[in-house]
Amino acid sequence: MKKITTILLILAAGALKSQTLEDYLKIAADSNPGIRAKQTEFQAALQKRPQAKALPDPTINASFFLRPMMLPMGNQLGSVSVMQMFPWFGALDAMENEATRMAEVKRQAVQVAQNELFFKVKNAWYPLFELEEKIRIQQDLLRLLETDKELATVMFQQGMAPMVDPIRADIMIDEVKTELMLLEQKRKPLEVTFNRLLNRDDNLPVTISGMLPEPVTGAAARRDSLIADNPVLAVFDKQIQAAIAEEKVAGYLRKPMIGAGLQYMPLVKRGNDLDLPPNTGRDMVMPMFSVTVPIWKKKYNAAAEERRLMQVMYADMKKDMQNELTSMYELTFYELEKTAQMMELLNLQMQKTQQAVDLVLAAYSNAGQDFEEVLRLQQQLFRYQMEKVSAKTEYQLTLVKLDYLTGKMN
């Protein structure tokens, strides 16, 4: 049993290691309650189609006399009638089309919600990536400082360096250990945020693998037309189409409804003792016809005008959203290029700082001087590495925002 448990744990660990960002996005799309709610809303909207194309329920009226009514054809006990109303020709098709268009609005809302969810998932994923990189850098710095401390101790023992040099290294080692502890503590809230987006248990580990790619200037081709693919704009298009369908339905409200039905009246034979002549007592069946008269035109005209104004409103809202997205796209593209250029500067600074570290370290090894400068330059080099990780993360988050604006999150 113990062996089986061990095998299962190994398999589970392998499955976790194999999960990528794309895997997590799929999990989020399948299990996020917000997405499921939007999908259910769309399925509910589809149920309006059979309701819209159905005929109105028929009307059945039944009546009876407390005392039979005497008629020439016999004594009438009561009557039963049934009436079915029929909308004007084409009205049911128009109402079904209206329901279909409204359902399409809900379906597009699913795409909007999914685009936003993927944006949130990626924004929660890359900070975890950044955290792991920074922990690795701090661990490298800690190992280097411990090596520096050993060197300073040897130099002191040989009488080539003051006693304060190992103490300086100790001070920086304590600082790095504290920063490492704080970084480790930061992992938990980031993982909880990420797991919540996936609707998973808070304690499930999030596997991070690979390296952040290097930013490149001009990597994203700027085309303003890209925002046309944003799913929010498509919602406005669907809403305009739905409003057009509603306007057509409102036009049918001006048309009369036609009704057809039957009335059945049971008659009872009378006896010969009455002065009136006897009759056969045959029941009466009477076909009926009715029509509604839509004479109050103002309310129907107002309903049609309401739908027309809704179309104008959605068109203006779409244009306003396009302007906002274009502004956001321009600013985001600028931020992308700025981050890429800052990365080039950081790479240059790291290269020169490494040269300086090599020089002062060689000088210290020979003469035992400027140990404080060695520590300062090494710390500066690792600070540049930390800034580089932050810049790479910012670059990826900016790309995520561009994908969000252009509707290319998945």
C-alpha positions, 0 to 999 in steps of 0.5 A: 500500500505504501508503495502504491501511495508513493507511485501516485505521489510521483505521478501527481508531481509529474502532472503538476510539472507538466502544466503550462500557462495554456493548461491553466487557461484551459482549467480556468475556462472550464471551472471558473464560476463567472464563465459558467454563469455566463454560459448558463445565461446564454443557454437560458436565453436560447430557451426563449426561442421556442417561447417566441415562435409559439402561438398564444394559448387558446382560450376556452370558455364554458358557461351554464344556466341555473335554469335551462333557457328556452329556445325555439330549437330546444332548452339550452343548458349552457355553452362551451367555446374555444378560440385561438388567436393567430399573430399577423403573417410573419410575426412569429418568425420576427419574434423568433429572430428577435430571441435568437439575436438576444441569445447571440448577445449573451453568447458574445458576453461569454467571449468577453468574460473569457477574454477578461478571465484570461487577462486576469489569469495571465496577470496573476501568472507572471508575478509568480514567474517574477517571484521565482526568478527573484528568489533564484537571484537572491539565492545566487547572491547569498552564495556569492556573499558567503564566498566573499565572507570566506575570502575576507576571512582568509585575507584577514587571517593572512594579515592582508585585510581588516577584521571589519571585512568579514563583518561587512559580508555578514551584514549583507548576508543577513539582509539577503536572508531576510529578503529571501524570507519575505519573498518566500512569504509572498508566494502564498498570497500570489498562489491563492489569487491564482488558484481562486481564478481557477476555482481551485483549492487555495493550497494547490501548488502552482508550477512555474517552469521555463524562463521569461523571454527577452524583450525586443524592440519593435516586436509588436506590429502596431496596427490600430485596426487590431482593436476591431477584434476586441469582443466588447465591440462585437457585443455592441454589434450584436446589440444593434442587430437585436435592436433591429430585430426588436424594431421589426417585431414592434412593427408587427404590433401595428398589425391585427391578430386574427382569431378562429374558434368554435362554440358548442351549445347543448340543447335538450328536447322539449315535451309536447305538453308545451304550447311551443312546437316540439323540436329535435333537440339537436346541439348547435355548433357555431364557428367564430371569427375575431380580429383585434383592432390596433387603433392606438397607434401612438404606443406602437409607434413609440415602441418602434422609435424606442428600438430605433433609438437603442440602435443609435445608442449602441452605435455611439457606445461602440464608437466611444469604446473604440476611441477608448481602446485606441487610446489604451492601445497607443499608450500600451504600445509605448510602454512596451517599447519603453520597457524593451529599451530599458532592458537594453540599458540594463544589459549594458549596465550589467555588462559594465558592472560585471567588468568593474566587479572583476577588476575590484575583486582582483585588486582585493585578492592581491592587496586586500583593499576596497572590500566594501567597494567589492560588496557594493558593486556586487550588490549593484550587479544583482540589483540590476538583475532584479530590475531586469526580471521586473522589466521582463515581467512588465514587458510580458504583462504589457504584451498581455494587455495588448492581447486583451485589447485586441481580443487575442487572449486565448 
